[in-house]
Amino acid sequence: MKADKREYNELSRAIDRVSEGLDSVIELYNELEEDKPIIKLDDQVLTQLEEAKEKYGEEFIDKKLNSLVKEALSWLELPTEEE
């Protein structure tokens, strides 16, 4: 393939941009951490959660679930921040 100086320079810059983009993707890949769910919910519960969020809104359901989890955790003897 033949190219004049302008085409050569444009191709060189394009290669540099692709290389920079690939370096960014590799950096993101290297920084990945495994996403481990805090609570493993079964399929039925997940389906009901999705339906509830559609009906009542995500913010409302998240607030209610956080309240329920806080209440359930208060029943356990967990170490305090001072311990």
C-alpha positions as a Markdown table, in Angstrom:
| # | Residue | x | y | z |
|---|---|---|---|---|
| 1 | Met | 0.0 | 0.0 | 0.0 |
| 2 | Lys | 1.3 | 3.4 | -0.9 |
| 3 | Ala | 0.7 | 6.6 | 1.0 |
| 4 | Asp | 1.8 | 10.2 | 0.7 |
| 5 | Lys | 3.2 | 12.1 | 3.7 |
| 6 | Arg | -0.2 | 13.4 | 4.9 |
| 7 | Glu | -1.8 | 10.0 | 4.8 |
| 8 | Tyr | 1.2 | 8.5 | 6.5 |
| 9 | Asn | 1.0 | 11.1 | 9.3 |
| 10 | Glu | -2.8 | 10.6 | 9.7 |
| 11 | Leu | -2.4 | 6.8 | 9.9 |
| 12 | Ser | 0.4 | 7.3 | 12.4 |
| 13 | Arg | -1.7 | 9.5 | 14.6 |
| 14 | Ala | -4.7 | 7.1 | 14.3 |
| 15 | Ile | -2.4 | 4.2 | 15.4 |
| 16 | Asp | -1.2 | 6.3 | 18.4 |
| 17 | Arg | -4.8 | 7.0 | 19.5 |
| 18 | Val | -5.7 | 3.3 | 19.2 |
| 19 | Ser | -2.7 | 2.4 | 21.2 |
| 20 | Glu | -3.6 | 4.9 | 23.9 |
| 21 | Gly | -7.1 | 3.6 | 24.0 |
| 22 | Leu | -5.9 | 0.0 | 24.3 |
| 23 | Asp | -3.5 | 1.1 | 27.1 |
| 24 | Ser | -6.5 | 2.6 | 28.9 |
| 25 | Val | -8.6 | -0.6 | 28.5 |
| 26 | Ile | -5.7 | -2.7 | 29.8 |
| 27 | Glu | -5.3 | -0.4 | 32.8 |
| 28 | Leu | -9.0 | -0.7 | 33.6 |
| 29 | Tyr | -8.8 | -4.5 | 33.2 |
| 30 | Asn | -5.9 | -4.7 | 35.5 |
| 31 | Glu | -7.7 | -2.7 | 38.2 |
| 32 | Leu | -10.9 | -4.9 | 38.1 |
| 33 | Glu | -12.0 | -6.5 | 41.3 |
| 34 | Glu | -14.4 | -9.4 | 41.6 |
| 35 | Asp | -17.9 | -8.2 | 42.4 |
| 36 | Lys | -19.2 | -10.4 | 45.2 |
| 37 | Pro | -22.9 | -9.9 | 46.1 |
| 38 | Ile | -23.4 | -9.1 | 49.8 |
| 39 | Ile | -26.7 | -11.0 | 49.8 |
| 40 | Lys | -27.5 | -13.9 | 47.5 |
| 41 | Leu | -31.1 | -13.6 | 46.5 |
| 42 | Asp | -33.0 | -16.4 | 44.8 |
| 43 | Asp | -34.6 | -15.8 | 41.4 |
| 44 | Gln | -38.1 | -15.4 | 42.8 |
| 45 | Val | -37.0 | -12.6 | 45.1 |
| 46 | Leu | -35.1 | -10.9 | 42.3 |
| 47 | Thr | -38.1 | -11.0 | 40.1 |
| 48 | Gln | -40.3 | -9.6 | 42.9 |
| 49 | Leu | -37.8 | -6.8 | 43.6 |
| 50 | Glu | -37.8 | -5.8 | 39.9 |
| 51 | Glu | -41.6 | -5.7 | 39.8 |
| 52 | Ala | -41.7 | -3.7 | 43.1 |
| 53 | Lys | -39.2 | -1.2 | 41.8 |
| 54 | Glu | -41.2 | -0.8 | 38.6 |
| 55 | Lys | -44.4 | -0.2 | 40.5 |
| 56 | Tyr | -43.1 | 1.9 | 43.5 |
| 57 | Gly | -39.8 | 3.3 | 42.2 |
| 58 | Glu | -36.3 | 2.2 | 42.9 |
| 59 | Glu | -35.6 | 4.9 | 45.5 |
| 60 | Phe | -38.7 | 3.9 | 47.6 |
| 61 | Ile | -37.9 | 0.2 | 47.5 |
| 62 | Asp | -34.2 | 0.8 | 48.3 |
| 63 | Lys | -35.2 | 2.9 | 51.3 |
| 64 | Lys | -37.6 | 0.2 | 52.6 |
| 65 | Leu | -35.1 | -2.6 | 52.1 |
| 66 | Asn | -32.4 | -0.7 | 53.9 |
| 67 | Ser | -34.7 | -0.1 | 56.8 |
| 68 | Leu | -35.6 | -3.8 | 57.0 |
| 69 | Val | -31.9 | -4.9 | 56.8 |
| 70 | Lys | -30.9 | -2.4 | 59.5 |
| 71 | Glu | -33.7 | -3.8 | 61.8 |
| 72 | Ala | -32.7 | -7.4 | 61.1 |
| 73 | Leu | -29.0 | -6.6 | 61.9 |
| 74 | Ser | -30.0 | -4.9 | 65.1 |
| 75 | Trp | -31.2 | -8.3 | 66.4 |
| 76 | Leu | -27.6 | -9.7 | 66.1 |
| 77 | Glu | -24.8 | -9.1 | 68.5 |
| 78 | Leu | -22.4 | -7.3 | 66.2 |
| 79 | Pro | -19.2 | -5.6 | 67.3 |
| 80 | Thr | -19.5 | -1.8 | 67.6 |
| 81 | Glu | -17.2 | 0.6 | 66.0 |
| 82 | Glu | -15.5 | 1.2 | 69.4 |
| 83 | Glu | -14.6 | -2.5 | 69.6 |
